[in-house]
């Protein structure tokens, strides 16, 4: 995904997450499964249960959309 599109996507996604699902907070994750550009949002339902939403944009250019 082109740099400017990725930045706009992450910004819009984060804003909508805050508006629609305020219990989910953006969380930094250090893992070999996360790449630059991924965003993780976590809601701690309880100490034992953590719910996750991960934004993982495609690295391919989506030029025809």
Number of C-alpha atoms within 10 A of each C-alpha: 15 12 11 8 13 16 13 11 16 17 11 11 14 17 13 12 16 13 10 9 12 11 14 19 17 17 13 12 13 8 7 6 7 14 11 6 16 16 19 17 19 16 17 13 11 8 6 6 9 11 11 14 14 13 14 14 14 12 11 8 11 10 7 4 4
